[in-house]
Amino acid sequence: MEGFHLFKFTSPLLCALGLLGILGMAGCSSLPTFVPDLSRRSGPPVQLEGAGGPLSAAQSKAVLERLQSRSAETSIFERHLALEEAIVGSPLTTGNQVDLLQDGPATYTAMFASILAAQDHINMETYILEDDEVGQRFAQALIDKQQQGVQVNLIRDSAGTFGTPAAFFERLTASGVHVLEFNPLNPLVVRKEWELNQRDHRKLLIVDGSTAFLGGINISSVYAGGSFSRSARPKPDGSLAWRDTDLRLQGPVVAEFQKLFIGTWEKQKGEPLATRNYFPPLSSKGPQVVRAIGSSPEEPYSLIYATLLSAISSAETSVYLTNAYFVPDPQLLAALAAAAQRGVDVKLILPGQTDSWLVFHAGRGYYDGLLRAGVKIFQRRGVILHSKTALIDGVWSTVGSTNLDWRSFLHNQELNAVVLGAEFGRQIQAMFNKDLAESDEVALAEWERRTLDLRVKEWFARAWAYWL
């Protein structure tokens, strides 16, 4: 379902397009060799931004001291703060409320409530928007708000929505919703150069410039059931519930996500956005310090990749990752192994079942080396795992759309929020523990006895790792 996986194409047209994309590449991109500076760089102290703009040095210091006081390991927080400040250019904002949303039902309920309350505009960006019960509910809600005078702007990825009938989007457009197709697969309708392999994997909903939702959840009925309840049991058709995570954010950081949405719209040469109050004055809504991170293949390197790699490389106590598609590059593998070997508790929760067997087996091909290095691997059972979350040292958390694979780091537009501080870290820890209880550990001795056919699948899948 997720990603632009060549081997998941069922249409002859898409197969042909995928092969043309590969053959047409002048050369393969590569991930940068990133060497994090683990010491605090000299210079002015970290400055935060709040609802009224940049905070003074004294105000910034007070906020950071409050965060440190809630962390058992002050030095750990200082190190992650320094790294975050050094790598990413977007501002570190304070005064935010961050709500953790687990699975589709909770996320959709919160989204619909926000859409219903919209007064000025709704900006939505998604990879998948299906013409099913959930997709129709969203379409009707957006059409209703457009007819009430609220401007709705929608960015949908061409590959992710390939199976959605044109009539679905024509109905939205006829109502006044502005629909922009990201990097059209059809070369006859492109607005810029044909970039088949670059996809918009972001999932973002912004309402009135004051509330933002982001994470891994697409718009599809596969998310209709929760993953921790009776609805997580296999349905009569054998399908499984999807386990995913989103965030609802309010406060100054929403303006940063709004900038990313508008930036994508303009780069894709969409028609000029209708005049609306896209950047209203934003007041303090909560205690969280958050940074918005958007990555694009047009940039020299993925900011999400760089900041995650730095956080892992500087981890002192724990690295807890939950991820749907795990096809790591050598540097990420080395960072995870090195962390485990220096005594950091490294735990990965990965899928036990998946919607993409090629990605699934490509990732499993790396288990042996990681297990030997001391990394603990767990496979989530009974659901399709789609979450993309990380918690490092209990104080550095991220939730977003980014998978731990080459596609997310090189070819996709991705979107994450990084939340600093132990208070939110404890919420992520509780969620991680809940998933851990529903997972099976992969033991090295047992893994070494896996069958030959599994080894052959791993070997074959890893040969295509770059394109997954």
ABEGO torsion letter per residue (X at the ends): XBEBBAAABABAAAAAAAAAAAAABABBBBBBBBBBBABBBBEBBBBBBBAAEBBBAAAAAAAAAAAAAABABAAAAAAAAAAAAAABABBBBBGBBBBBBBEAAAAAAAAAAAAAABAABBBBBBABBBBBAAAAAAAAAAAAAAAAGBBBBBBBBAAAAAABBAAAAAAAAAAGBBBBBBGBABAAABABBBBAABBBABBBBBBGGABBBBEABBBBAAAABBAABAAABBBAAGBBBBBBBBBBBBEAAAAAAAAAAAAAAAAAGBBBBBBBBABBBBBBABABBBBBBBBBAABABBAAAAAAAAAAAABAABBBBBBABBBBBAAAAAAAAAAAAAGBBBBBBBBABBABAAAAAAAAAAAAAAAAAGBBBBBBBGBBBABBBBBBGGABBBBBABBBBAAAAAABBBBBBBBBEAAAAAAAAAAAAAAAAABBBBBAAAAAABBAAAAAAAAAAAAAAAAX
